[in-house]
């Protein structure tokens, strides 16, 4: 998951989406009845679901959306070859069939993937969905004017690196074959055992070529899901969805589609959203948010009110906040300096700066604490929750800094409780106890992002974060630690500039595995191995706390998204 602006978008959309903003579970049942609030918890069809969001649902075109698991609002309209399992907690991190009959059939080395479409699939106008439509939908996502979606297909599909989409190149992609109306075959450059996860992205949505209106398609994309777009105002600021009468639940085991109508209203201040959900007056009683968390002060107020506390959904998205080192810059070229800082960190103060233990969980591993990622517990520099300044001073002395040292920590000025001044100050205070003087360099969000994502300007010591494009160790570890993904003249995410042949080879070996459980174990072991180099200091994983209206039923929060799944919600 690209950071930070795309993360923000992803968690909003799925999330994320993401984006997003941007990305679960000690999930709903910990804090509330998963069936929802109210006396009769049985979900019923009918009514209008209102979605109150901060971020508009922009670029509502399956080619342009960057989602995980098909997104949240997008997945009501766009079906894909596969999707996320719509279940609470750990079970929700599984990939399951959607338009396809299964999650894909690989050849022996996972370089060819074949899918068969279910029978009886239809668009909102009653016409049949075909494999050619999915091929075309993917091809149009390569058009420069429809950019924004996940970049993997350009890298993974044979001969796709320079493809410019069907508007300029009508030949299409030979790497995608459609031998008949229900079969689609993908030819890849290299083994990709996690292709079923990628097939959840909205780029795998079918698009009928005859109905494609290019950049205007987002105004009325042709629905393959349970709802169709009837209103799209101001580029997704107001999005109204009504039932697609040609959608059949018999072909869709995942989406419940209880409400008759979904009214998405965006561009709202986060405090206003939480106030409206808290009051639950009128239509707001049947309202949810897909992108607005409770802040520390709001959570304290809610926790003291039993009725409100019963309407808080709790989730964990695969996401890690961490300190990044650039080992090409002194003194961070010395592993003992990096280790010393790792020992000195007071994670309890960092967690408090992030809003407290209800909103952040301390981390010593780069991978999130979830089975699907292959989480393997380790702590190479054990210092307890409060840090070990004595051990840090010992290592600094061995590194030639017996009298301490002065360093600069770069962070964002955005009030996001992640890479913001509060976190930086907590780190500054902790390192002072170890004899390290930390000067803070706060930058505005765009300047911060540009600086830390350029090999030419990357600082030696800075705050960063990363979220998963899907719940696996692959999209978590590879962008940050695969040496072949170092980008010298563009956006670079391999902050430690690690180019270790053994790491690169293990990434390739795991990518060949189609047994995702076996792959997860290997990702966990690789995380543990990389962690020994102290190229990052994992700080915490965020916890999402979100209010929903008093009339909302059937709350489902999975480990895939960490947020309430609106495809499951009922309002009556």
N, C-alpha and C positions, 0 to 999 in steps of 0.2 A: 504494500500500500504506500503510495507516494506521500510524502510529508512536506510541509504541514497543510497547505491549502487544499490539496486533494483529499487528505484525510478528513478535513472538515466537511467537504462535500459528501464523501462516502458515507460517513456515519449518519449524516442527515438522510441520505437516500436509502440506506439499508435499514440501513445500517442502519455502512455504509457499509446510509449505504453503508460515507462513508462514513462515504466517504464517508458516513461517513462518518459529519465531522466529528468523511469521516467521517465507527467500530466499535463469553460472557461468561457452569454458572453456579454461583450461589444464586440461583435464579428465583423467580417470583414466589414460589411456595415458602421461601424462608420468611418473607415478610407479609404475605397475603395469601388468601385462598386463590389458587391458580385458576379457579372457575370465575373469579371476579367478585366484585362487591355486590351487596344487595341481598334481599331475602331469597328470591328464586334464582338460583345460580345456573339453571339450565339455559343454554343459549338458544335463541329463537331467530328465525329469519325475519327481516324487515327493518324499517327505520333508517335513519341517516347517521353515519359515523362522521364526526368532525375531527379533522387533524389540524392542530395548532402548531406551527413551526416557525423557527427563526429564519431558516434558509429556504429560499424559493426552490421549487423542484425544476431547476433550469434544464434546458436542452433535453426535453422529454422525447428523445429519439433513441431507440435502442442502440444505434451505432455510437452515440456520443456519451452515453452514461457509463460511468466507472463504478460498478457495484460489486458487492460480494453476495453470492448466493442468489442473484437475480434482483437484489434490492428489496425495499419494503414497499413503498408506493408503486415503483415500477412493476413489481411482480404481480400486481393486481391486473395489469394490462398486458404485460409481456410474458409469455411462457418461453422456456428455453429447453434444450435437449435434456438437461438434468437440472436439479434444483436442490436446495437444502431441505433436510428433513424437518418438518414443522412440529417439533416436540420440545418440551422443556429440557433444559440442561444439556448433559453430555450427549444424549441421543440426538439432539438437534444439530450436532456438529457433523453428522453423516451426510454424504451426498446420495441422492436418490433419483430415480427416473422422473422426468416431467413429460415432455412431448415424446420421448423415446420409451421403448419397452424395457430398457435396462440402462445401466450406467455406462455402457459401451463395451465393445468386444475388441480387445487388442490382439495384434499378431504376437509372435513369440518375443520380439524385442521391444514391444510397445512403441513402434514407429508408425504403425497403421492402426487407426481406430475406426470401427464400423458401428453405426447406429441404425436401428429400424424404428420408424415412427409408429405410434399407436394408430389403430383404425378409428375413423370417425372424427378426426380433428377438424375443426372449422373456425374460420374467422368470424368477425362480427356481422359480416354480410352474408354468411351462410356458405361461402365458397370453401372448398377443401384446402387444408394446409398441406403443402408438399415439401419433399426434401429439396427441390430446386429453390423454394422460397427461403429456406434456411441458408443455403449456399449463397443466394443473392444478398440476404441480410448481412452475412459475414463480409462479403465482397464490398458492399457499400460502406462498411465501417473503415475501409482503407482510404476512402476519398478524403483528401486534405480538408475539404469544407465540412466534413462530418467527424473530425478528429475529437478525441477526448476519452475514448474508451480504453480498456485495458490493452497494453501493448504486446501481449504475449504472442498473438497469432502471427504478427509480422516476423517474429523471431522463430517460431516453431514450425510454421507451414513451409513446405518445400517451395522455393522460388517466389516467396512472398515479400522478401526484403524491400524490393523497389516497386512493388505493385501500387498503383495510384487509384484503384477503385474502378467500378464499371462505367462511370461517366466518361472517363478518359480512355480506359482500356476495356473494350467490350468483350474481349476474349475470356475474361474471368480468370479465376485461379484454377490451374490444372491440378493443384494439390488436393482439391475438394471434388470428389466424384459423386454423381447421383445416378446410379445405374437404373433406378426406377423411382417412382413417386414416393416410395416409403423408405428408401435406403440412402444413406449418406456416408461417405468414406473419406477420412482425413489422412493425408500422408505427411509425416513430420520429418524434420531434419535430423532429429535425434530422439532417443527414447524419452518418453514423458509419461511415467506411470500415473501422474496426477491430472491427466487430461480430463477425466470426469469432473474435477473441480472447476477447471477452466470453462467447461461447457455449461456452467451455471451463469456465466456473464451474459448480459443482455445482448451482446453482439451475436449470440446464437439464437436470437428471436427471429422467427420467420417474417419476411417482408414481401408482400406480393409486388412484383416488379411493375405491374400495370398501375398500381396505386401509389408508387413512390413519387413524392413531390420534392425530393431533394432537401434543401435546408428548411423548407416549409412543412416537412413531414411531421415535425414535432407538434404542430398545431392539431393534427388529427391522425395520429398513428393508427394503423389498422390493428384492432385488438385480437389477440389470440387467447387472452385470459378471461376471467369472470366479469371484468368491467371494461367499459369503453369510455373514451374521453368525449365529453360533451361540451366542456368549456376549458380553455387554457388562456388565461389572461396574464399579460405582462411577464411572459417567459416563465411561467410556472408559479407566479405569485398566488394565483387562484386557479386551482385545478378541480374540476367537478367530474366525477365518474359515476356512471349509471350501469345497470346490469347489461351484460352482453348475453342476449337471449339464446345465442347459438353456442355458448359455452356449455359443456356437459360435464357434470361432476363425475360421471362414470369414466371419463378419461383423465381425471385430475384428482388424485388421492390426497393432495397436499393442501389446496386452498379451500377453506370452508365457505367463504363468500356469504356470510350471514346478512350484512346490511344491504338494503336496496340501493343505497346511494352513499358515496364517499365524497366529502367536501373538504378539500385541502386548502387551508388559508395560511399564507406565509408572510414573511417580512415583519413578524411581530417581535417585540422585545422579550427576552427570556423571562424577565420578572413578571411581565404581563401574562405570558403563557401560564406560568405557575400559579399566579393569582386567579386566573380564570378556571384552571383545573381544580384548584382548591375550593373555590366557591361553588363550582358545578351548577351554575344557574342556567335554566333553559336548555338550549342546545349544547351548552358546555358540559352538561351532565353526561352526554354521550360523546365526549371528546377525549383524544389522546394526543401525545406528541411523539414524533419519531426522532427529534434532534435536540431536545432541551432537557438538561439534567437539573436536579436540585442542587443549589450551591450549599456551602457549609451553613450559612445563616438560615436559609430556607429549610434545610434538613433538620436543624435543631428545633425549629418551630413545629414542623410536621411531626417529628418524633414524639413531641409532647401532647399530641392530639390523637387519640386512639382511632377515631374515624378516618382521619387523613392518613395515619400510618398504615391502615389496612388497604389504602389505595396507592401504595408505592411498589413499583416493580423494580427488582434488583437484578442486574445482569453484569456479566463480564465478557468483554470483547477481547480477542487476542491482540494485545497491545502492550508495549513496554516503554516506559520512560527511563532514560539512562544518561550517564555522562559519557561523552565520546572523547577519545584522545587521538591526536594526529602524531604518530610516532616519528615523523620526519622533522618535527620541531622540538628543539631542546626546551625543557629538560625531559620531555615526554618520550624521547628516544631511549631513555633508560627504563627498562622494565621495573626496576625497583622503585622508581618514582611513581609509576602507575600503580604498583602494588601498594605502596604507602598510602596513596590517596584512597585506594579501595578499602584499606583497613580503617582509615580515619573517618569515613562517612558515617554520620549519625542518621540512620534510616528512620528512626522514630521522629526526629525533628523534620525530616523531609516529608514524611507521611502527614504530619500535622500541617506543614506548609501547603500540602496538596488538598487539604480539607478535612483531614482526620481519617481514622481507620475505617470509617463507614464509606469513604469515597476513594480510598487508595490502600492497596495491600503491598507491603514491602517485598522487594524482589532481590534474589541473589543469582538468579539464572536469567539468561537473555530470553529464552523461550517462556511464554506464559504458562501458568500453572494449570494446564488442561491436557487431558489424555491425548486428544487429537493432534496436538503439536508434538507429542513425544516427550512431554515434560519429564525430565530426570533431575531430581533434587541434587544440588551441589552448592557448596560455598567454599571457594578456593581461598578466600581471605576472611575467615570467620572473625567477626568483631562484635557479634551481638547486635542488638538493635541500636545501641548508643554509640557504636564505634570503639576503636581501640587506638587512641592517640599514642600510647607508649610503643606499641608495635610499629606504628607508622613512623615515629621518630627514629626507631632502631633501623628501619629500612632506609630512611633518608640519610642517616649517618653512613651506612654502607654505600650509598650512592654518591657520597661526597658532599652532602649538604647537612653537615652536623649542626650548623647554625641556622637551619631552616632555609626556606626559599620563598620567592615571590612569584606568583603566576597570575594570569588573567583568565577569567571565566567569561565566555561569551554566552549571552542568553537573549531571549526575546522579551520585549516590553509588553507583549500581549498578556492580558489578564486571564490566562487559561489554566492556571494551577498546574502547569506541566513543565514548560520551559521558561516560565515567567520569573519576575524578580523575587517572589516569595521563596521559590525553590532555590534560586541562586544564593539568596541570603542565608538559608539554612545550611547550605554547603560551605559557604564562607565562614560561618560561625564554627562549624565542626572542624574544618581544616586549621583554623587558628589554634585550636587546642593541640594540634600536632606540630606547630611551628611553621605552618604554611600560611603566608599572607596572600589572600585572594583579592585581586582587584576585579571589580565587576564591569563588564562591558555590555550594557543593554542596548539593543538595536530594535528599531521598528520592524514589524513582522516581515515585510518584503525584503528589507535590507538583511535581516537575520537569515532568512531562507536563502537568499542569493549567496551570502558569504559562506555558510556552512556547506552548501551543496556544490561548491566549485573547488576543484583540486588546487587551483591557483591561489585561492583566498582562504581556504579552510584554516581556521585557527587551531591552536594546539590543544585547547581545553574548552569544551562547550557542551551545552545541554541539547539533547536530541530525543526523538521518539520514533517508534515504528509500529505499524499495524499490519495485520495480515490480509492479503487479498482473498485467502480462504483458510480454513482452520487446519493448517499443516505447517511443519517446520520448513518446508521448501521455500515458499514466498517470504518467510521470515528470515532465514539464515542466508540464502543465496545473494539477495541484493546487498547485504551488509558485509558479507565475508568472502564472496567468490571473487578472486582476483581478476577474472575475465570480465567482470561487470564494472570494473573501474572505468569511469568515463572522464577523460582528460579535458574534453572540450564541450562539456554539457553538464547536465544535472547528475552529480555523482552521489551515491548513497553508501558506498564502501568507505566509511569515515576513517577507519584504521588503515586504509590502503593496503589491506592484507592480500597478498598473492602467494599463497602457500600451495604447492602442487598436491600435497597430500589432502588438503581440504578440498581443493577443486576436484580431485579424483573421487573423493568420497561423495561429493554432491552429485557427480555424474552417475556413480554406482547406485545411489539411492533413487535417483530419477528413473532408473530402469525398472524399479519394483512396482508391480501393479497390486501387490498386497499392501494396502495402505496401513494396516496395523504394524506390519513388519517394517515398513518405511518409517513410521513414527518412532519406533525404538531406535532406529539408526540416526534420525534427526536429533533425538535427545542425547545420544552418545557424542554426536558431533558438536553439539552445543557445549557439552561438558569439556571436550577437548579444546575448543577454541577459547573457552573462558579462562583457561590457564595462562593465556597470553596477556590478560588484563588490558585488552584494547577498548573495553567499555566497562563502566560500573553500572550494572542494573540497579535502579532505584525503587521503582514501584510499578504496579499494574493498576490502572484505574478501575473503579467500580461505578457502574451507572445506576443512579437512583432517579426514577421518573414517576411523576404522578399521572394518574388517569382519572377520568370522570366517574362519578358515583353510579352511573348506569351502565358502565362497561362490564361485560361478561367475557369469560373464556380467555384469560390472560395467559399467553404462552411466550416464554423468553428462552431462547436457545443459546448454547455456547457458541454458535456461529456468529450471531449478530450482537448479542448482549442487550437487545432492546425488544420491546413488545412487538410481536408480529401481527400486523394489522390484517393479514389474510385469515387470521383465526378469530378475530374479535367479533362479538355480538353486542348489540345495543338494546336488546329487549329480553 
